[in-house]
Amino acid sequence: MIKNTLNWYNGEIFEAKFILGFGIFTLICSLLFYFLGNTPKSKSLLIPMLIISVFFIVTGANMIYSNRTKIQEIETKYQQNTKEFVDAEIKRVEDFQYLYPLSIGISLVCFIVALGLLYFAKNIHLQAIAIALIFFGSAFAVIDYFSKERATIYYEKLVNFKL
């Protein structure tokens, strides 16, 4: 069972590296739009895209750090009391399941607000926020899509181990 748990945390670190990379990519794109773009709309993307890039960079870096820290503690906890460890992991996985429907809702709200801004707003800065919201909502949905799959697989292995 410890191998499955380590695979889970390593999967979290792998996902975090993609989130961090996506944040860096978004940062570079926002700077390129600003410095190489020659229209007001391309330059207006700077601040909204910088905010999104900082969010993803901080999230990815934090996930890498926290999951590496947890990996160091896992084997000790597992060896001390396997049953207690598995029960705690089952509860932990069950406790964050509400986040997946919530993240789809957040993505949906981002898309609806973005569509409203693109349709009704004539201000280029509001339209830039709309583009950033679409970018954020899409990335958020993709990240949680793979995270939910890994969580489901891990949860099934935990439950089957307990039986």
N, C-alpha and C positions, 0 to 999 in steps of 0.2 A: 504493500500500500504506500510505503514511503516514496517509492519510485513515481507513482501517480501524482503524489503531492508535489514532488520536485518538478515533475513535468508541468504541472499547473503553474507553479511559480515561474519556471523558466519560460512558459508561454506568455505569462504576464510581462516578463522582462522583454521578450521578443516583441510583443505588441507595443510596449512602451518605447522601444527603439524606433518603431515605425511612427508613433505619435510624435516623438521628438524630431525625427527626420522630416515629418510633414510640417511641423512648426518651423523648422529651419528653412524648408523649401518655401513655405508661405512668406516668411520674412524676406527671403531673397527676391521672390516674385514682387512683393510690395515695393521693395526698394527699386527693382528694375522698372516697374510701372511708373514710379515717381521720377526717377532720374533719366530714363530713356523714353518715356511716353511724351508725346508732344501735344496731347489734348488735355483740356481741363478734367475730363472724366477719368482719364488714366491717372492723373495726379491726385484726384480726390480719393482714390482707393488706398492711399498710403495709411492713414490713421486706422480705418476699420480693419484692414488686413494686418497691420502691426498688432492690434489688440488681439486678433485671433491667433496670430503666430506666437505671441507671448503666452497666451492661454495654453496652446498645445506644447510649447517648449517647457513651460513650468510643469504641466501635467505629466509629460513624458519623463522628464528628469526626476520628478518626485516618485513616479511609479518604479523607475529603475532602482533608485536608492532604497525605497521602502521594501520592495520585494527581495532585493539582495540581502537586506538586513534580516528579513523573515526567514530566508533560506538557511541562514546560519543558526537559527533557533529551532528549526523544525525537527531535525534528527534527534536532538536532545529530548524534546517534548514527546516525540514518537516512542523513543526507547524507554522513557520513564513510565508511560502508561498508554499503551496502544489504543485501548477501548475509549479512554477519555479523549485522546487526540482525535480519533475518528468522529466521535460524537460532537466535539467542538468544531471540527471542519464541516460536518453536515449542517450544523446550526449556522455557521458563518456563511456558507454558500446559500442556505435558505434565506438568510437575513438580507442579502443584497439582490435577491431576485426581483424585488419591486422596482429596482433601478432600470431594468430593461424596458418595460412599458413606459416608464417615465421618460426615458431617453428618446423613444419614438415620438412621444408627445412633444418633447422639446424640439425635435427636428421638424415635426409638423407645424408647430407654432412659428418656427424660424421661416419655413417656406411660405406660410400664409401671410406673415408680416412682410416678408420680402416681396411677394406678389402684389400686396397692397401698396407698398412703397413704389415699386416699379410702375404700377398702373396709375396711381394717383399723384405721386410726388413729382414735381418738376425740378426740384432742387437736386443738383448733381451730388451733393454730399449725402442726401437721404438715399439716392439711388445707389451710391457706393456702399452704404450700409446694407442695402438690400442684397447686393452682390455678395458681400461678406457673409450675410446671414445664410444665403444659399450654400455658400462654400462651407460654412460651419455646420449647418444642418446635414449636409451630405456626408461630410467627414465623420460627424458624430454617429450617424446611422451605420456607416460602414464599420467603424470601430466596434460598436456594440453588437453588430451582426456576428462578428467573429468571436467576440468575448462571450456572448451568450452560448454559442456552440461549444466552446471550451468548458464553460461552467456546467452545461448540461452533461457533457461526457464525464467530467470529473465527479459531479454529483452522483451519477449512476454508478460509477466505480466505488464511491464511498458507501453507498447504500448496499451494493452487492457484497462488499467486503464485510459489512456489519452482519449480514445474514449468515 
